[in-house]
Amino acid sequence: MGIRLPSVLLNAKQILKIQAMSAKNHSDVPKGHIAVYVGEIQRKRFVVPISYLKHPSFQDLLNRSEEEFGFCHPMGGLTIPCREDAFVNLTSRLHRS
């Protein structure tokens, strides 16, 4: 009997594999982290721990990203369509817990 991961985690794993293959992103992202681009119009790059991918609030952002971009992320990495201040607020709460 196998363990089934939610589709959002499977999609995130596929994005991580693609990102790992990219020499540009691989060189400046520490092991155990992922680069994400955040913003509604102008996007800013953040590097966050992979452990955040398991958190339900972060998975909501990943679902929104999947709905808007599918697997075609224009910035070359995972793009999350939310306000930058909302993302910073979420990651601050995740960092504290």
N, CA and C atoms as an extended XYZ file, in Angstrom:
291
Properties=species:S:1:pos:R:3:atomname:S:1:resname:S:1:resid:I:1 pbc="F F F"
N         0.847       -1.172        0.000 N   MET     1
C         0.000        0.000        0.000 CA  MET     1
C         0.892        1.234        0.000 C   MET     1
N         0.718        2.097       -0.974 N   GLY     2
C         1.548        3.280       -1.095 CA  GLY     2
C         0.902        4.506       -0.482 C   GLY     2
N         1.713        5.496       -0.259 N   ILE     3
C         1.228        6.767        0.269 CA  ILE     3
C         0.947        7.677       -0.911 C   ILE     3
N        -0.221        8.320       -0.920 N   ARG     4
C        -0.581        9.222       -2.012 CA  ARG     4
C        -0.360       10.658       -1.560 C   ARG     4
N         0.397       11.385       -2.322 N   LEU     5
C         0.634       12.794       -2.028 CA  LEU     5
C        -0.417       13.635       -2.727 C   LEU     5
N        -0.830       14.726       -2.098 N   PRO     6
C        -1.755       15.623       -2.794 CA  PRO     6
C        -1.121       16.114       -4.095 C   PRO     6
N        -1.964       16.392       -5.083 N   SER     7
C        -1.457       16.792       -6.400 CA  SER     7
C        -0.574       18.025       -6.323 C   SER     7
N        -0.851       18.912       -5.389 N   VAL     8
C        -0.059       20.128       -5.260 CA  VAL     8
C         1.396       19.781       -4.920 C   VAL     8
N         1.617       18.791       -4.057 N   LEU     9
C         2.981       18.398       -3.719 CA  LEU     9
C         3.657       17.719       -4.897 C   LEU     9
N         2.914       16.919       -5.632 N   LEU    10
C         3.487       16.286       -6.817 CA  LEU    10
C         3.894       17.336       -7.836 C   LEU    10
N         3.046       18.346       -8.041 N   ASN    11
C         3.368       19.419       -8.976 CA  ASN    11
C         4.592       20.198       -8.497 C   ASN    11
N         4.662       20.453       -7.199 N   ALA    12
C         5.811       21.170       -6.645 CA  ALA    12
C         7.086       20.359       -6.849 C   ALA    12
N         7.008       19.036       -6.695 N   LYS    13
C         8.180       18.194       -6.916 CA  LYS    13
C         8.642       18.279       -8.365 C   LYS    13
N         7.697       18.313       -9.310 N   GLN    14
C         8.070       18.427      -10.717 CA  GLN    14
C         8.760       19.761      -10.974 C   GLN    14
N         8.257       20.814      -10.372 N   ILE    15
C         8.865       22.137      -10.535 CA  ILE    15
C        10.262       22.141       -9.930 C   ILE    15
N        10.421       21.504       -8.759 N   LEU    16
C        11.736       21.425       -8.128 CA  LEU    16
C        12.734       20.698       -9.020 C   LEU    16
N        12.300       19.623       -9.681 N   LYS    17
C        13.187       18.887      -10.574 CA  LYS    17
C        13.634       19.763      -11.736 C   LYS    17
N        12.674       20.493      -12.316 N   ILE    18
C        13.003       21.381      -13.437 CA  ILE    18
C        13.968       22.461      -12.971 C   ILE    18
N        13.702       23.005      -11.789 N   GLN    19
C        14.549       24.068      -11.258 CA  GLN    19
C        15.949       23.542      -10.954 C   GLN    19
N        16.044       22.329      -10.459 N   ALA    20
C        17.348       21.748      -10.141 CA  ALA    20
C        18.190       21.562      -11.388 C   ALA    20
N        17.543       21.334      -12.523 N   MET    21
C        18.267       21.141      -13.775 CA  MET    21
C        18.804       22.450      -14.335 C   MET    21
N        18.245       23.551      -13.897 N   SER    22
C        18.661       24.846      -14.414 CA  SER    22
C        19.910       25.328      -13.670 C   SER    22
N        20.988       25.490      -14.367 N   ALA    23
C        22.240       25.913      -13.739 CA  ALA    23
C        22.115       27.304      -13.134 C   ALA    23
N        21.333       28.175      -13.760 N   LYS    24
C        21.166       29.539      -13.265 CA  LYS    24
C        20.563       29.535      -11.867 C   LYS    24
N        19.494       28.799      -11.675 N   ASN    25
C        18.830       28.769      -10.382 CA  ASN    25
C        19.572       27.897       -9.378 C   ASN    25
N        20.246       26.858       -9.853 N   HIS    26
C        20.900       25.905       -8.973 CA  HIS    26
C        22.082       26.543       -8.240 C   HIS    26
N        22.777       27.460       -8.875 N   SER    27
C        24.007       27.992       -8.309 CA  SER    27
C        23.794       28.884       -7.094 C   SER    27
N        22.653       29.532       -6.969 N   ASP    28
C        22.494       30.465       -5.861 CA  ASP    28
C        21.344       30.111       -4.911 C   ASP    28
N        20.832       28.890       -4.996 N   VAL    29
C        19.783       28.445       -4.085 CA  VAL    29
C        20.378       27.355       -3.201 C   VAL    29
N        20.436       27.599       -1.885 N   PRO    30
C        21.024       26.597       -0.995 CA  PRO    30
C        20.233       25.295       -0.995 C   PRO    30
N        20.900       24.222       -0.703 N   LYS    31
C        20.252       22.918       -0.619 CA  LYS    31
C        19.128       22.993        0.416 C   LYS    31
N        17.979       22.396        0.075 N   GLY    32
C        16.835       22.405        0.984 CA  GLY    32
C        15.961       23.631        0.845 C   GLY    32
N        16.209       24.451       -0.169 N   HIS    33
C        15.448       25.670       -0.414 CA  HIS    33
C        14.944       25.696       -1.851 C   HIS    33
N        14.023       26.593       -2.112 N   ILE    34
C        13.483       26.778       -3.454 CA  ILE    34
C        13.334       28.283       -3.708 C   ILE    34
N        13.610       28.677       -4.939 N   ALA    35
C        13.411       30.069       -5.332 CA  ALA    35
C        11.984       30.216       -5.850 C   ALA    35
N        11.298       31.246       -5.384 N   VAL    36
C         9.949       31.539       -5.864 CA  VAL    36
C         9.886       33.008       -6.253 C   VAL    36
N         9.044       33.298       -7.226 N   TYR    37
C         8.825       34.666       -7.667 CA  TYR    37
C         7.425       35.060       -7.231 C   TYR    37
N         7.331       36.176       -6.515 N   VAL    38
C         6.075       36.572       -5.884 CA  VAL    38
C         5.686       37.975       -6.331 C   VAL    38
N         4.403       38.152       -6.604 N   GLY    39
C         3.875       39.461       -6.946 CA  GLY    39
C         2.754       39.337       -7.942 C   GLY    39
N         1.914       40.344       -7.953 N   GLU    40
C         0.785       40.334       -8.879 CA  GLU    40
C         1.174       40.935      -10.228 C   GLU    40
N         1.968       41.995      -10.216 N   ILE    41
C         2.384       42.638      -11.465 CA  ILE    41
C         3.896       42.509      -11.617 C   ILE    41
N         4.630       43.160      -10.729 N   GLN    42
C         6.079       43.041      -10.741 CA  GLN    42
C         6.461       41.980       -9.722 C   GLN    42
N         7.308       41.041      -10.115 N   ARG    43
C         7.614       39.906       -9.249 CA  ARG    43
C         8.996       40.030       -8.621 C   ARG    43
N         9.057       39.654       -7.345 N   LYS    44
C        10.307       39.681       -6.596 CA  LYS    44
C        10.689       38.240       -6.259 C   LYS    44
N        11.969       37.964       -6.290 N   ARG    45
C        12.471       36.610       -6.030 CA  ARG    45
C        12.737       36.417       -4.537 C   ARG    45
N        12.247       35.293       -4.008 N   PHE    46
C        12.489       34.897       -2.624 CA  PHE    46
C        13.045       33.485       -2.629 C   PHE    46
N        13.871       33.160       -1.654 N   VAL    47
C        14.369       31.805       -1.465 CA  VAL    47
C        13.823       31.333       -0.126 C   VAL    47
N        13.037       30.253       -0.168 N   VAL    48
C        12.371       29.758        1.042 CA  VAL    48
C        12.702       28.280        1.248 C   VAL    48
N        12.633       27.817        2.499 N   PRO    49
C        12.879       26.391        2.769 CA  PRO    49
C        11.823       25.507        2.104 C   PRO    49
N        12.231       24.361        1.626 N   ILE    50
C        11.306       23.416        1.005 CA  ILE    50
C        10.244       22.961        2.004 C   ILE    50
N        10.569       22.961        3.280 N   SER    51
C         9.610       22.522        4.303 CA  SER    51
C         8.321       23.344        4.274 C   SER    51
N         8.378       24.573        3.755 N   TYR    52
C         7.173       25.406        3.666 CA  TYR    52
C         6.131       24.780        2.735 C   TYR    52
N         6.576       23.950        1.788 N   LEU    53
C         5.654       23.354        0.822 CA  LEU    53
C         4.604       22.470        1.484 C   LEU    53
N         4.894       21.980        2.679 N   LYS    54
C         3.951       21.096        3.379 CA  LYS    54
C         2.853       21.860        4.111 C   LYS    54
N         3.050       23.127        4.366 N   HIS    55
C         2.099       23.909        5.157 CA  HIS    55
C         0.838       24.222        4.346 C   HIS    55
N        -0.356       24.025        4.936 N   PRO    56
C        -1.614       24.256        4.206 CA  PRO    56
C        -1.741       25.652        3.602 C   PRO    56
N        -1.281       26.680        4.301 N   SER    57
C        -1.372       28.046        3.754 CA  SER    57
C        -0.497       28.198        2.522 C   SER    57
N         0.685       27.591        2.544 N   PHE    58
C         1.570       27.660        1.389 CA  PHE    58
C         0.994       26.833        0.241 C   PHE    58
N         0.351       25.717        0.561 N   GLN    59
C        -0.272       24.893       -0.474 CA  GLN    59
C        -1.407       25.645       -1.158 C   GLN    59
N        -2.114       26.500       -0.416 N   ASP    60
C        -3.134       27.347       -1.049 CA  ASP    60
C        -2.509       28.250       -2.108 C   ASP    60
N        -1.348       28.821       -1.785 N   LEU    61
C        -0.649       29.656       -2.769 CA  LEU    61
C        -0.224       28.829       -3.976 C   LEU    61
N         0.228       27.604       -3.723 N   LEU    62
C         0.633       26.739       -4.833 CA  LEU    62
C        -0.555       26.387       -5.720 C   LEU    62
N        -1.710       26.185       -5.115 N   ASN    63
C        -2.924       25.915       -5.906 CA  ASN    63
C        -3.267       27.103       -6.792 C   ASN    63
N        -3.170       28.307       -6.232 N   ARG    64
C        -3.430       29.514       -7.029 CA  ARG    64
C        -2.438       29.620       -8.183 C   ARG    64
N        -1.186       29.281       -7.900 N   SER    65
C        -0.161       29.332       -8.936 CA  SER    65
C        -0.464       28.334      -10.044 C   SER    65
N        -0.892       27.131       -9.649 N   GLU    66
C        -1.227       26.108      -10.644 CA  GLU    66
C        -2.397       26.551      -11.510 C   GLU    66
N        -3.409       27.178      -10.895 N   GLU    67
C        -4.575       27.643      -11.648 CA  GLU    67
C        -4.188       28.710      -12.656 C   GLU    67
N        -3.290       29.608      -12.255 N   GLU    68
C        -2.937       30.720      -13.136 CA  GLU    68
C        -1.888       30.353      -14.184 C   GLU    68
N        -0.866       29.583      -13.789 N   PHE    69
C         0.255       29.337      -14.685 CA  PHE    69
C         0.384       27.897      -15.159 C   PHE    69
N        -0.258       26.941      -14.508 N   GLY    70
C        -0.030       25.542      -14.847 CA  GLY    70
C         1.427       25.206      -14.608 C   GLY    70
N         2.069       24.592      -15.596 N   PHE    71
C         3.492       24.284      -15.467 CA  PHE    71
C         4.361       25.249      -16.260 C   PHE    71
N         3.771       26.264      -16.815 N   CYS    72
C         4.512       27.257      -17.597 CA  CYS    72
C         4.729       28.488      -16.726 C   CYS    72
N         5.858       28.537      -16.056 N   HIS    73
C         6.160       29.668      -15.186 CA  HIS    73
C         7.072       30.627      -15.932 C   HIS    73
N         6.588       31.831      -16.215 N   PRO    74
C         7.313       32.757      -17.079 CA  PRO    74
C         8.659       33.221      -16.533 C   PRO    74
N         8.856       33.158      -15.228 N   MET    75
C        10.103       33.641      -14.651 CA  MET    75
C        11.185       32.553      -14.636 C   MET    75
N        10.843       31.337      -15.024 N   GLY    76
C        11.810       30.255      -15.010 CA  GLY    76
C        11.831       29.484      -13.705 C   GLY    76
N        11.129       29.952      -12.711 N   GLY    77
C        11.001       29.279      -11.421 CA  GLY    77
C         9.547       29.315      -11.015 C   GLY    77
N         9.269       28.845       -9.857 N   LEU    78
C         7.903       28.826       -9.354 CA  LEU    78
C         7.415       30.265       -9.162 C   LEU    78
N         6.304       30.610       -9.803 N   THR    79
C         5.740       31.951       -9.717 CA  THR    79
C         4.446       31.899       -8.921 C   THR    79
N         4.351       32.724       -7.889 N   ILE    80
C         3.176       32.736       -7.023 CA  ILE    80
C         2.469       34.085       -7.182 C   ILE    80
N         1.222       34.051       -7.672 N   PRO    81
C         0.492       35.301       -7.923 CA  PRO    81
C        -0.229       35.824       -6.674 C   PRO    81
N         0.509       36.449       -5.785 N   CYS    82
C        -0.118       37.074       -4.617 CA  CYS    82
C         0.662       38.343       -4.290 C   CYS    82
N         0.083       39.160       -3.430 N   ARG    83
C         0.773       40.383       -3.031 CA  ARG    83
C         2.045       40.036       -2.255 C   ARG    83
N         3.072       40.791       -2.498 N   GLU    84
C         4.354       40.541       -1.840 CA  GLU    84
C         4.228       40.632       -0.317 C   GLU    84
N         3.488       41.607        0.179 N   ASP    85
C         3.353       41.753        1.633 CA  ASP    85
C         2.610       40.571        2.259 C   ASP    85
N         1.639       39.993        1.553 N   ALA    86
C         0.929       38.816        2.053 CA  ALA    86
C         1.882       37.617        2.116 C   ALA    86
N         2.752       37.482        1.113 N   PHE    87
C         3.722       36.384        1.095 CA  PHE    87
C         4.724       36.545        2.236 C   PHE    87
N         5.220       37.741        2.439 N   VAL    88
C         6.177       37.993        3.517 CA  VAL    88
C         5.526       37.710        4.872 C   VAL    88
N         4.264       38.112        5.026 N   ASN    89
C         3.539       37.846        6.263 CA  ASN    89
C         3.434       36.336        6.505 C   ASN    89
N         3.051       35.582        5.478 N   LEU    90
C         2.914       34.122        5.602 CA  LEU    90
C         4.258       33.479        5.953 C   LEU    90
N         5.307       33.818        5.215 N   THR    91
C         6.604       33.176        5.472 CA  THR    91
C         7.143       33.567        6.838 C   THR    91
N         6.839       34.763        7.309 N   SER    92
C         7.258       35.158        8.669 CA  SER    92
C         6.576       34.285        9.716 C   SER    92
N         5.277       34.023        9.511 N   ARG    93
C         4.556       33.162       10.448 CA  ARG    93
C         5.084       31.737       10.396 C   ARG    93
N         5.399       31.252        9.211 N   LEU    94
C         5.936       29.893        9.076 CA  LEU    94
C         7.313       29.773        9.711 C   LEU    94
N         8.108       30.824        9.584 N   HIS    95
C         9.460       30.823       10.155 CA  HIS    95
C         9.415       30.762       11.676 C   HIS    95
N         8.433       31.448       12.267 N   ARG    96
C         8.302       31.479       13.728 CA  ARG    96
C         7.796       30.161       14.296 C   ARG    96
N         7.051       29.400       13.473 N   SER    97
C         6.488       28.151       14.025 CA  SER    97
C         7.398       26.970       13.868 C   SER    97
